[in-house]
Amino acid sequence: MSTFHMRQPAVAAPADRSFWLQDIGAEVATQPLRGATVADVAIVGGGYAGLWTALRIRELAPETRVTVIEADLCGSGASGRNGGQVHSWFAELDLISRVVGTDEARRLCADTVDAIADLADLQRTGTIDMDLRLDGWLWTASSIAQEGAWSRALAMTEAAGDDRFKVLSAEEIERRTGSSASYAGIIEPNAGTVHPAKLAAGLRALAIARGVTIHERSPVTAIVPGRTCTVRTAHGEVRAEKVVLAANAWLSALPELRRHLYVVGSQVIATAPVPDTLDRIGWRDGASICDSQSHVLYYQRTPGGRVIFGRGGGNIAFRGDFGQAFNRSPDRGHHNLRELHRVYPALRGVPVEYDWAGPIDCVPEHIPVFDHLSGHPNIFFAMGFNGTGIAQTPIGGRILASLVLERKDRWSESGLVGLSRRKTLPPEPFRYLGAKLVRSAVSRKNEAEIRNLQAGPLTRAVLRLMPGSGEH
């Protein structure tokens, strides 16, 4: 039986880690895996998806021996590098409906509302200090082309009787954000921001407290399938009846999954603390903010007065293989800084103290997919969170836990389960070359539209190749 070989990650140097990870001093790790051990379930990946899955399994079946194997530190991948934006799935109601149908899509969106409430409870009870601030999520437009990007999701949400969003005026947006760059949009009031690395560290501590074994700094080199699988690292192995692959973009190492998965980079910067300046321009709370460019901007003010400013649609990985450039971009956030100054002219001259990048696991539908590997009913996976995971990975954890435990319930029978129903991508090198063309076209489109101009006909033709964007 074939062995699945995993790519070895390019672990970020301490100075290249995200502001979030550096802020909590995330260098203390659990013991690496050494020698041979056994478990009922081995989970590859110690980010949000892997940790939530471990917690759900232990909740449903407390006797289950669960081992999480993490290549670096828990949360060092996408979970600790993102923009810290928390919002429900209602913004993607139209996209989810195309995959699972309207009725289940509404239920899944409601589930993410419940997940946000669960996060709030974890913070309120002191279980996890994650700096959660539910001051709202703003989805905005800063050019004519961006206007109404939310219209379909808003209409479907209203038709379902869910009063999730409120339309904002230009004056309200400026009052909330301290910027006049965006002049139209909506707000999801029960949403906001979080400290991603604090959440990841808190989930790790909670999992350990609930009996989950975690081995960090243990990159998985290979998985040998069988009735009992063997998960190998450089210095040890775990034999387990079930395996869960929750490794985000690193799953592109597997050809079966790579046919449906493409990897792009997202770039984020963090300014020096300037709370007085932000107070003066009126940006005082913990709302999260997005615009509607194809390469979306996403930003927040931290409790300490830093600005976290991210942009999707960066580097493209050939065959899903990525290295140090996906830890810290060679341009050091140059394009982010330019956009920051456009949106917030008052911040010109404020130093950028951190810049980092991260790989994002994207699928054409922009909605995650869950299943087991073909011919291997005891090796499960989750992929395609597309940069939106803080309120969504708890749902993924429920789906994976039900699949692993062979439960027949709404989670295991969700329309999100089933890779064969999903779109496939072109083979390499056509995928990479096409993606490069599309990325260049998107950049030209953004540059034109932000000035309320229209992109040229060639650019518009190339954009028809685009599977989508919008990671945050």
C-alpha positions in Angstrom: 0.0 0.0 0.0 1.4 3.4 -0.9 2.9 5.7 1.6 1.8 9.4 1.7 4.8 11.6 1.9 4.4 15.1 3.5 6.4 18.2 2.6 8.6 19.5 5.3 7.6 23.1 6.3 9.9 26.0 6.1 9.5 27.0 9.7 9.5 30.8 10.2 12.5 32.3 12.0 11.5 34.0 15.2 11.8 37.5 13.6 9.6 36.4 10.7 6.7 35.2 12.9 3.5 37.2 13.0 3.1 40.0 15.4 0.5 37.9 17.2 3.0 35.0 17.8 5.8 37.3 18.8 3.4 39.2 21.1 2.7 36.1 23.2 6.3 34.9 23.0 5.3 31.7 21.3 8.5 29.7 21.5 7.6 27.4 24.4 6.6 24.0 23.0 5.4 20.7 24.2 7.8 17.8 23.9 8.6 16.6 20.3 7.5 13.1 19.4 10.2 10.6 20.1 9.9 6.9 19.8 6.8 4.8 19.1 3.4 5.5 20.7 -0.2 4.6 20.0 -3.4 6.5 19.9 -7.0 6.0 18.7 -6.9 9.1 16.6 -3.8 11.0 15.3 -4.4 14.5 14.2 -1.8 16.1 11.9 -1.8 19.8 12.5 -2.1 21.9 15.6 -4.0 24.9 14.3 -7.7 25.8 14.9 -9.1 22.9 12.9 -6.9 20.3 14.5 -7.4 21.5 18.0 -11.2 22.0 17.7 -11.4 18.4 16.3 -9.4 17.0 19.2 -11.7 18.9 21.7 -14.9 17.7 20.0 -13.7 14.0 19.9 -12.9 14.1 23.6 -16.2 15.8 24.3 -18.2 13.1 22.5 -16.0 10.1 23.4 -13.9 10.9 26.5 -12.2 7.6 26.4 -10.7 8.2 23.0 -6.9 8.6 23.0 -6.2 11.6 20.8 -2.7 12.7 19.8 -2.0 16.0 17.9 1.2 16.2 15.9 2.3 19.7 15.0 5.2 20.6 12.7 6.1 23.8 14.6 4.1 25.4 17.3 0.3 25.2 17.7 -1.1 28.1 15.8 2.1 28.8 13.9 0.4 28.3 10.5 -2.7 30.2 9.3 -4.2 30.1 12.8 -1.6 32.5 14.2 -0.9 34.6 11.1 -4.3 35.9 10.1 -5.9 39.3 10.6 -7.9 38.3 13.6 -11.3 38.9 12.0 -14.3 37.1 13.5 -17.6 37.0 11.6 -20.3 34.5 10.8 -20.8 32.5 7.6 -23.8 34.6 6.7 -21.5 36.8 4.5 -20.9 33.6 2.4 -24.5 32.4 2.5 -24.8 32.6 -1.3 -21.6 30.6 -1.8 -22.5 28.0 0.8 -25.9 27.6 -0.8 -24.4 26.6 -4.1 -22.6 23.7 -2.4 -25.1 22.4 0.2 -28.4 24.0 -0.7 -30.2 26.9 0.9 -31.6 25.1 4.0 -28.4 23.6 5.2 -26.5 26.8 4.3 -28.8 28.7 6.7 -28.2 26.2 9.4 -24.4 26.3 9.0 -24.4 30.0 9.1 -26.5 29.9 12.3 -23.9 27.4 13.6 -21.1 30.0 13.2 -23.2 32.5 15.1 -23.3 29.9 17.9 -19.6 29.4 17.6 -19.0 33.2 18.1 -21.2 32.9 21.3 -19.0 30.0 22.4 -15.9 32.0 22.0 -17.4 34.8 24.0 -18.3 32.3 26.8 -14.7 31.0 26.8 -13.4 34.5 27.3 -16.1 35.5 29.8 -15.4 32.5 32.0 -11.7 33.1 31.9 -11.1 29.8 30.1 -9.3 31.5 27.2 -8.1 35.1 27.2 -8.2 35.9 23.5 -8.9 39.7 23.4 -12.3 39.0 21.8 -14.1 42.3 21.0 -17.5 41.9 19.4 -17.7 45.5 18.1 -18.9 44.4 14.6 -17.6 43.4 11.2 -17.8 46.0 8.4 -17.9 44.9 4.8 -17.3 48.1 2.8 -16.8 49.6 -0.7 -14.2 52.3 -1.5 -14.9 52.5 -5.3 -17.9 52.3 -7.6 -16.9 48.8 -8.7 -17.0 47.5 -5.1 -20.4 48.9 -4.4 -23.0 46.3 -3.5 -20.5 43.4 -3.3 -22.6 42.2 -0.4 -26.0 42.5 -2.1 -26.7 38.8 -2.8 -25.7 37.6 0.6 -27.7 40.5 2.2 -30.8 39.7 0.2 -30.6 35.9 0.9 -30.1 36.6 4.6 -33.0 38.9 4.8 -35.2 36.5 2.8 -34.3 33.8 5.4 -35.6 36.1 8.1 -32.1 36.5 9.7 -31.5 40.1 10.7 -27.7 39.8 10.6 -26.6 42.9 8.8 -27.3 46.6 8.9 -26.7 48.9 6.0 -24.3 51.8 6.9 -24.1 55.3 5.5 -20.8 57.0 4.6 -21.0 59.0 7.7 -21.4 56.0 9.9 -18.5 54.2 8.3 -16.2 57.1 8.8 -17.3 57.5 12.4 -16.6 53.8 13.1 -13.4 53.5 11.2 -11.8 56.9 11.2 -11.5 56.8 7.5 -13.5 58.3 4.6 -11.9 55.9 2.0 -14.9 53.5 2.3 -18.3 55.2 1.8 -20.8 52.3 1.5 -21.2 49.0 3.2 -22.9 46.8 5.8 -22.1 45.8 9.4 -22.6 42.5 11.2 -23.0 43.7 14.8 -22.3 40.4 16.5 -18.8 40.0 15.1 -15.4 41.7 15.6 -11.8 40.8 16.3 -9.6 38.5 18.3 -5.9 37.9 19.1 -5.3 34.8 16.9 -2.3 33.5 18.7 -3.9 33.9 22.1 -6.9 31.9 20.8 -4.6 29.1 19.5 -2.5 29.0 22.7 -5.7 28.9 24.7 -7.1 26.0 22.6 -3.8 24.1 23.0 -4.0 24.5 26.8 -7.6 23.5 26.9 -7.0 20.4 24.8 -4.1 19.3 27.1 -6.3 19.9 30.1 -8.9 17.7 28.6 -6.6 14.8 28.0 -5.3 15.4 24.5 -1.6 14.6 23.9 0.2 17.2 21.8 3.7 16.9 20.3 5.0 20.2 18.7 8.1 20.7 16.6 7.4 17.3 15.1 7.0 17.6 11.3 5.2 14.6 9.9 7.3 13.0 7.1 5.0 10.2 6.0 1.7 8.5 6.7 1.5 4.7 6.1 -2.1 3.8 5.6 -3.7 0.5 6.7 -6.3 -0.8 9.2 -3.9 0.8 11.7 -2.1 3.8 10.2 1.4 4.9 11.1 2.2 8.6 11.3 5.9 9.1 11.1 8.2 12.0 12.1 11.9 12.2 12.0 12.3 10.8 15.5 9.1 8.9 16.2 5.8 7.5 15.1 2.2 7.2 16.2 0.1 4.1 15.3 -3.6 5.0 15.2 -6.8 3.5 13.9 -7.9 6.9 12.6 -5.9 9.9 11.2 -7.2 13.4 10.6 -5.3 15.7 8.3 -5.8 19.3 9.4 -2.7 20.8 8.0 -4.1 23.7 6.0 -2.1 24.6 2.9 0.4 21.8 3.6 -2.2 19.3 2.4 -1.2 20.3 -1.2 1.5 17.7 -0.8 -1.1 15.0 -1.6 -1.9 14.7 -5.3 -5.5 13.7 -4.7 -6.1 16.9 -2.7 -3.9 19.1 -4.8 -6.3 18.6 -7.8 -8.9 20.7 -5.8 -6.5 22.9 -3.8 -4.5 26.0 -4.7 -2.2 27.9 -2.3 -1.9 31.7 -2.3 -0.1 34.0 0.1 -1.6 36.7 2.3 0.5 39.6 3.5 0.0 41.4 6.8 1.7 44.3 8.5 1.4 45.8 12.0 2.2 49.4 12.9 3.8 50.7 16.0 1.3 51.6 18.7 -0.4 54.9 18.0 -3.5 54.9 20.2 -3.7 58.7 20.5 -3.7 59.2 16.7 -6.3 56.5 16.3 -8.5 58.1 19.0 -8.1 61.5 17.3 -9.4 60.2 13.9 -12.2 58.4 15.6 -11.0 54.8 15.3 -11.6 53.6 18.9 -13.1 50.1 19.0 -12.4 46.5 18.1 -14.4 46.3 14.9 -13.0 44.3 12.0 -13.1 45.9 8.5 -12.9 44.6 5.0 -13.2 46.3 1.6 -14.4 44.5 -1.5 -11.4 44.4 -3.8 -10.7 41.1 -5.5 -7.5 41.1 -3.3 -9.4 42.1 -0.2 -8.0 44.5 2.4 -8.7 43.5 6.0 -7.8 45.5 9.0 -8.3 46.1 12.7 -7.1 48.3 15.6 -5.6 46.2 18.4 -6.4 47.0 22.1 -2.9 48.5 22.3 -3.4 50.9 19.4 -1.6 49.1 16.6 -3.1 48.8 13.2 -3.1 45.3 11.7 -3.5 45.7 7.9 -3.7 42.7 5.6 -4.1 42.0 2.0 -5.0 38.7 0.2 -3.9 37.4 -3.1 -0.1 37.5 -2.7 2.4 34.8 -3.8 1.2 31.7 -5.8 2.7 28.3 -5.0 3.8 26.1 -7.9 2.3 22.6 -7.3 1.3 23.9 -3.9 4.9 23.9 -2.8 6.0 27.0 -0.8 8.9 28.1 1.3 10.3 31.0 3.2 8.6 33.6 1.0 5.3 32.5 2.4 6.6 33.4 5.9 7.8 36.9 5.1 7.4 38.4 1.7 10.5 39.9 0.0 8.6 43.2 -0.5 8.2 43.5 3.3 4.6 44.6 3.0 5.2 47.4 0.5 1.8 47.2 -1.2 0.1 46.9 2.2 1.8 50.1 3.3 0.7 51.9 0.2 -2.9 50.9 0.8 -2.7 51.7 4.5 -1.7 55.3 3.6 -4.5 55.5 1.1 -7.1 54.4 3.6 -5.4 56.2 6.6 -3.4 59.3 5.4 -3.0 60.3 9.1 -0.7 57.2 9.5 1.9 58.3 7.1 5.2 58.3 9.0 4.0 55.7 11.5 6.6 52.9 11.5 5.7 49.4 10.5 7.2 47.2 13.2 6.1 43.7 11.9 5.4 42.3 8.5 4.7 38.7 7.8 3.0 36.4 5.3 1.1 33.1 5.3 -0.1 30.4 3.0 -3.9 30.0 2.5 -5.6 26.8 1.5 -8.1 27.8 -1.2 -10.7 25.7 -3.2 -12.6 27.0 -6.2 -15.9 27.1 -4.3 -14.4 29.2 -1.4 -16.2 26.8 1.0 -14.3 24.1 2.9 -14.6 20.5 2.0 -14.3 17.4 4.3 -13.9 13.7 3.4 -11.7 10.7 3.7 -8.9 10.0 1.2 -10.0 7.8 -1.7 -9.6 4.1 -0.7 -8.7 5.0 2.9 -11.8 5.3 4.9 -9.9 6.0 8.1 -7.9 8.9 6.9 -9.9 12.1 7.0 -9.2 15.7 6.0 -10.4 19.3 6.1 -9.3 21.9 3.6 -10.4 25.1 1.9 -11.2 27.5 4.7 -10.0 30.2 2.3 -8.7 32.5 5.1 -12.0 32.6 7.0 -11.7 30.2 9.9 -12.1 31.7 13.4 -15.8 31.1 13.6 -15.8 28.4 11.0 -13.2 25.9 12.2 -15.4 25.0 15.3 -17.9 23.7 12.7 -15.2 21.8 10.9 -14.2 20.3 14.2 -17.7 19.0 14.7 -17.8 17.5 11.2 -14.5 15.8 11.5 -15.3 14.5 15.0 -18.5 12.9 13.7 -16.7 11.4 10.7 -14.0 9.9 12.9 -16.4 8.5 15.5 -18.6 7.1 12.7 -21.6 9.0 14.1 -24.7 9.3 11.8 -25.7 12.9 12.4 -26.1 16.2 10.7 -22.4 16.8 10.8 -21.2 13.6 9.2 -24.0 13.9 6.6 -23.4 17.6 5.8 -23.2 18.7 2.2 -19.7 20.0 3.0 -18.6 16.3 3.1 -17.6 14.9 -0.3 -14.6 15.8 -2.4 -15.9 14.2 -5.6 -18.6 16.8 -6.0 -16.1 19.7 -6.0 -14.4 21.3 -8.9 -11.0 20.3 -10.0 -8.2 22.6 -11.1 -6.1 22.5 -14.2 -2.8 20.5 -14.0 0.6 22.1 -13.7 2.2 24.0 -15.2 -1.0 25.4 -16.7 -2.5 26.1 -13.3 0.5 28.1 -12.1 0.9 30.1 -15.3 -2.8 30.8 -15.4 -2.7 31.9 -11.8 0.2 34.3 -12.5 -1.7 35.8 -15.4 -4.8 36.2 -13.3 -2.9 37.7 -10.4 -1.4 40.3 -12.7 -4.8 41.0 -14.2 -6.4 41.4 -10.7 -3.7 43.9 -9.7 -4.4 46.0 -12.8 -8.2 45.7 -12.2 -7.7 46.9 -8.6 -5.5 49.8 -9.6 -8.0 50.9 -12.2 -11.1 50.5 -10.1 -9.8 52.2 -7.0 -9.6 55.3 -9.3 -13.1 54.5 -10.6 -11.8 53.5 -14.0 -12.5 50.3 -15.9 -9.9 47.7 -16.6 -9.0 47.1 -20.2 -10.6 44.4 -22.3 -7.6 42.0 -22.1 -7.6 42.3 -18.3 -11.3 41.5 -18.2 -10.8 38.5 -20.5 -8.0 37.1 -18.3 -10.1 37.6 -15.1 -12.7 35.0 -16.4 -10.0 32.4 -15.5 -10.1 33.4 -11.8 -11.5 30.8 -9.4 -12.0 33.6 -6.9 -10.4 35.5 -4.0 -11.2 37.3 -0.9 -9.1 35.7 1.9 -9.0 37.4 5.2 
